[in-house]
Amino acid sequence: MSESVRQNLPAADEITLHPSAEQLLVIRKAAELIGWTVTDYVMSALLDRAERDLYEHAAAREEMPPTNTEPVAPLTALLLAYT
């Protein structure tokens, strides 16, 4: 992880969010539809987005294997993005 990213991380291993009432209602309804807790739903969405962004960043740096090989797993993309 780059130094600038590390400097912006909270000291504790937690993230605090303050959604509006409308945003929270939407998140709660979506989580209920699939039988998840709000925390599980939000964490899943955050991880999905982070993995996609890391994968796209690695691909943009042209460090991805040629297209005639197997798809790269998200963790591999993460490692490629920060090597």
Number of C-alpha atoms within 10 A of each C-alpha: 10 7 7 8 8 10 9 8 11 10 8 6 6 8 7 6 6 7 10 9 9 9 10 13 12 12 18 17 13 15 17 13 9 9 11 14 14 16 12 12 17 15 12 12 12 12 11 12 12 14 18 15 16 20 23 16 18 20 15 11 11 12 13 19 11 9 8 6 8 8 11 13 10 16 12 15 21 21 13 18 21 11 8
